[in-house]
Amino acid sequence: MLTRRQLLAAMAVSPRPNVIVILTDDQGYGDLGCFGAADAKTPHLDRLAAEGVRFTDWHANSPVCSPSRASVITGKYPQRTGIPQVLNSKPTFDVPGLRAGEVSLARELQKAGYKTAAVGKWHLGSIAASRPKAQGFDEFYGFYSGWVDYYSQRYYTLGGNPGASGPPPQNIFHDFWDNEKEIFPEPQHQTGLLGRRAVEFVRRQRAGQPFFLYLNFGAPHYPMMAPANCVARFPESMDRDRRLHLAMIADIDDQVGALRAELKKKGLTNDTIVFFQSDNGATEETRADHAGRAYRGGSNGPFRGFKGTLFEGGHRVPAMMAWPGRLPARVESGPGMGMDVLPTMMGLAGLAMPPGIDGADLSGALRGAARWPERTLYWEYDKQRAVRKGDWKLTVNPRPSLLGPNENLTWLANLKDDPGETKNRAGERPEVLAEMQGLLAAWRW
């Protein structure tokens, strides 16, 4: 193993690294083997975590997808990107999202000579100014909507999936693109389709040309569909929802394995940073299926809440980063957020930081050359607000369905003692409550 001095020396002489950022959709903290899921089958992601930094206290900037992804690509709180809520999906493809000229990781790396590609789900706006190629990407292959069917690449709402009993779906439209050209791939599962395009992008990069690949899998977001060979890896006795959910994640794992195999084949493993996170916690759908059951496939591990909520289960997500030979492998318990991705990648690549960034450059801490930053973190979604300082977290107006009849809408938890936020400490620590309320009241963007 390299010493800290050797690592710093290697960083000083190394060329600019390739950067791969991988996002999954609605994958919970308890949905990977390396995060304690004994029923998951994720050997490639588990290996990535073992070879790199596994973050146990990493957070999405929002408990839903569009604002969370906006923070990853811009390095800002979602409220400052103009995307505080989930964006619509429309057949007219005229949804405003990221603003023209917005800071983006893709644009900053593109200016530094990187080839840039976005593959998979975008969901950051479909007007011309908000699309990937206007936000710093040389290439785009994927879809603009919040999700599409895994085989037909169609979006549909208000009535369920095509072929199901009950009211027919409405607002059906096709959404799959190769740059600005709408394409109709032969029926094949979307996760493999995106994975193969990612491998192909890496394969055609010439030696010495740094690249940035932003790979956004649509899985395991509904509609719940997985290839038969992935479903077969899990016993038929398993809960139906859990089996399908984990099969979709196993398919993602296969694609990550293929991508890393291509890096190894091209001799790029030690020249490439690979970062992985989910965009928010696992979902608990409010709409029941035709048998009257709520979906229960995803797991947020020991944390309270789920997608759309500001308890930890809504935004604490699995995350890991590997750069073999450059970053020492370890488990990192310091808190991080999606908005830290841009400044950290800029720091690791030795590039100047763009102005107006909210996220922290964690590169020094990841190299072992600096302390993990201490800071106050904020979330806001719908009427819910939350602030974290040290071990204390205040959540205001949590989702009522998560509270008992006598529980308070002002919830103070000590995450060190109570990571599941099971006990409200507001009554017994009024001085902490007052400080946290003041921080939240003063937070402006």
N, C-alpha and C positions, 0 to 999 in steps of 0.2 A: 504494500500500500504506500502511495506517495505521502511524503510529509507535507505539512502546510507550506513550508518554504519551496519545496519542489512544485507544488500545485501553483503557487503564485508565479514562480519562474516560468512554468509552462504557459500560463495565461498571458504572460508578457510577450511571448514570442509566437503564440499561436495565431493562425489566420482567423478572420471573422467566421464565427460558427454558423452553420445552417441552423434554422429554427423551425421546429414543428410544434404547433399548438393543436391539441386534440380536445374537442368538447363532445360530451355526450348529453343526452336530453332526458331529464327526469330520472336520472340514476341516483339512488340514495347512497348514504354513507355505508349502509350495511349490505351493499350489493356486490362487493368484491372480496375475494379470498384474503387479500393482503390487508383488508380492513375488518377482518373477523367473520366474514360470511362463510361458515363451514359448508353451506350447500351450494356455493357458487363454484364455477369452473372457469377460472381466469388465469391460466398459467403464464401467459405472456405479459399481462399487466402486473401480475405478482412479481415476475422477474424484473420488469422495469422499475418497480418500487424498490426491490431489494438492491438493485444496482445503482439507485439514485437516492433522492431525498423523498421520503414519504411524509406528507404533511398531515398531522392529526388534528389541526385547528385551522383549516382553510375554509374560506367562506365565499359564496357567491355574493355579489353586491345587491342582488334582489332575489326573492324567492320564486320568480318567474323568468321566462326565457329572454324576451327582447331586451329588457333593461340590464339583465345579467350579462348578456353577450355584448351589449354596447360598452359596458365597463371594461371587459376583457380587451376589446379592440382599441379603445380610446385611452385607457388609463385614468378615467374620470368616474366620479359618482354618476349613476344613470341620470339623475335629475339635471346634471350639467351637460348631458349629451342631447337633451330634448326627447329622450325615450324613457320616461318614468314608468310606463305601463306596457302591457303586451300590445304589439301592433296588430292591426287587422290583416286578414288575408283576403284579397279581392281579385276577381278575374280580370279587372281592368288594369291591374299592376300599376296603380297610381297612389300608393300609400307613402306619405312622407316619413322619413326616418332620420338617419344620420344626415347632418347638414353638409352642404357643399363646403369643402375646405376644412372639414373636421380633422383634428389630429387623429391619426390611426397608426397602429403598429406597422401595417402594410406599407403605408406611404413613407414612414420614416425609414424603413428598411429598403424600400424601393429607391429612395433618394441616395442611399449608401451603396447602391449597385446590386441589390438582391433581386432575383427573380421571385415573383410572388404569385401564389395561387390560393384561391378559396375553393374548397370542395365541400359540398353538402348543404346543410341548412344555413340560410342567411338570416332572414327574419329581422333585418335592420332597415327596412324600407325598400320599396320597389319602384319609386320614381327614379328617373335617370340619375339625379344627383346623389341618391342614396345607395345605388347599386355598387357591388364590389369593385367593378372596374373604374368607378368614379371615386373610390375610397382607397386607391393605392394598389389594387390587385391587377396583375397582368392577365390573369386567367380566372374564369369562374365556371364551375361545373356543379350544378345542383339546383336548388329551388328557393324561391323567395318567401314562401308561406311558412306558417308556424309548424306545419307538418304536411305530409302527403302520404297517400296509400303506398305501402311498401312494394307493390307490384305494378299498379297502374300509373303511379306518380300523379294521382288526382287528389285534389283537396275537396272535402265535402263537409257540410254542416247540417244541423237541424233535422235529425231523424235517424242517425245511426249509419252503419256501414252498408255499402251496396250488397244486396243479397240477403241481408238480415230481415227477420220479420219485423213488423211494426211500420211506422210511418216512413216513407221513402226519404232518402237524403236530398237536401236542396243545396243551392249554391255550389254546384259541382263544376270544377274546371281543372284542366291539366296544367301542371307547373313543373317543368324540368327543362334546364337550359345548358347549352354549351356556349359559354360567353353570351352573346346576345341572340343566339339562334335557339329557338324552341326545338327540342328533340324528343323522340319517342323511342326509347330503348326497348329492345325485345324484353318480354317479361322475365325479370330476374330480381331477386330480393335487393332492395335498395342498399342495405349495409355493404353487401359484397360489391355492388356497383360502385359505390363511393370509395371503398377500399382499393379496388383495382385501379381507379383513376388516380388515387394518391400514389400508389406504387409506380404507375406509368409516368407521373410527373417527376418523381425522384429519378427514375431510370433515364430520362432524357436530358437531365442536367449535365452539362459538360464539366470536366475537371476544373477546379479552381473557381467555379461560379457559385457564390453563396446563394441560398434560396430560403424562402419562407413559405411553409405550407400550413394553411389554416384549415384543418380537417374537422368538419362538424357532422358527426353522425346524427341522424334523426332518431335513432333508437336510444333507449327503450320507450320513447313516447308512443302513445296509442296512435293508430289502431294496432293492436297487439298481434303481430305476425312474425314468425321466425321460420327459417328453413328447417325442413324435417330432420336433417342430419344433426342440427343443433338441439332440437327438441328431444331427440332420441338419447342424448347424453344424460338426461335426467329421468328418474324413475316415474312410471305412470302413477304411482301411489302419491306423488307429491301434489300439493294443492295446485289446482289448475292454473290459477293466476301466477303463482310463484314460479311454476315450471316454465311457463311461456316467457315471463319477464327475464328469468335467468338465461333462457335459451337465446333471447335477443342480445343479452350482454355477452354470452359466449361467442356469438357471431362477431361482435365488435372486437373481442379479444383475438379472434382469428385474424382479423384485418390488421390489428396492431402488430401481431406476430409477423405477418407477411411484409408489412412496411419496414419493420426493423430488420428482417432478413434481407430486404433489398438494400438497406443502408450498409449492412455487413458485406454484401456481395460487391458493392461499389467501394468498399474501404472507407466509408463515411461515418461509421459508428462513433468514433472518437472526435469527429468534427461536427457533430450534430447534437443540439439540445432538443430533447423531447419533453414537452410538458403536457400533462393530462389533468382535466377536471370535468366534473359534471356542471351543468348550468344552474341547477337548483336541486332541492331535495326530491325524493320520490313522491309521486302524487297519490292522493286519496280522492278519487273522483267522486263528485257529489251526485253524478248521474248513475243510477243503477243500470245493470244490463237487463235483458228481457226476462231473466229469471229472478229479478229483484235484488241482485247482489251488488254491493259496492266493490269496486276493484281493490285488491289488496296484494298485488304482486311485488311491489317494491318495498325495501326496508331502509329506514333511516337509523338503523342501529339503536343505540341507547338514547336517542334524542327525541324530545317531545316535538310534535308538529309535523308538517309535511309541506309540500309545494303550496305556495300562496300564503304561508304564514311566517311570522317573524320569530317564533320559537326556533331553537337550533335546527330542528329537523327540516325546516324550510330552506335554510341557506348554508348550513355546514355540510360540505361536500367532500367526497374523496378527491385527492389531488396528489400528484407526484411529479418530479422533474429529474431527468437523468442527463448527465453529460460525462460519460466515462472518461476517466483520466484527468478530468478538470474539476469536478465537484465531488467532494468526499461523500460516500454513501452513508446515510444515517436516517433516523426518525427525527423530524423537527416538530416540536410542540408549540413554537411561537405562532401567534395568529397571523394569517395572511388573507388577502382578498383578491378577487378576480382583477380588480383595477391595478394590482401590483405586477401583472404580467408584462404590460408594456414597459414600464421603467426598468424592471428587472432584466428583460431581454436586451434592452438598450445598454444597460450597464454591463452585462456579460459580453456583449459584442463590442464594447469599447466605444460606443457612439454617444454623441452629445444628446442630452435630454431635451425634448421639445418643451415649450412653455405650457403652463396651465394644467399640469398633471396633478391629480389627487393621490395616486398610488405611490407606494414606497419602492425604491430601488433596493431590492433584497440581495443583490449580487455579492456585496461585500460579506454579508452575514452567511450566505450560502458557501462562499469560499473559505469561511473561517477567519476572515480578516477583520470583521466588525461584529459588534453586538447586534442581536435582533432588535429592531426598532420598537420603542414603546410609543403608543399612540392611542388616540380615541377613535373608534370606528362607529359608523352610523348606517342605519337602514331605514327606508320608508317605502311602504307599499299600501295603496288604498288608504285607509284610515289608520293603519298600523305604523308605529314608529318604534325604533329601538336604538340604544346606544350601549357600547361596550367600552369599559375602561378597566384595564387590568383584568382581574377575575370577576368583576361585577358587570352585570348586564341588566338594563332596564328595558322592559317591553311595555308599550302603552297601547291600549285597545287591541289586545290579541284576539284572534278569531274566537267568537263566543262559543262555537262548537267544541273548542278545546278546553273550556272552563267548566267547572262544576257550578251548581246553583249558588254557592256562597263564595265563589272565588272572585278576586278583584280584577278590574281592568287596568290596574297599574301593578306590574309584576316585576319584582326585583329578585334576581337570583345570583348566587355566587357559583360561577361555573367550575371553579376548582373543587369545591365541596359537593356540588350538585349539578353535574353537566346535563342531566336530564330535565333541569328546571322544574323539579317536582314541588319545591317548597318556596313560597313567597315570603321574602325576608323584609318586605317594605315596612311592616309594622314594627319590627324589632331593630331596624337600622335606619331611623329617620334621617340621620346626618348624611348617610350614603345616598338615600333616596333624594334628598334635597340637592346634593351635588349633581347627581345624574339627571334630574329634571332640569337643572340649570343648563347643563351641557346640551341637552336635547332642545331646549327652548332657544338657545343661542346658535344652533346649527343653521347655517344658511349656505346656499349654493349660488 
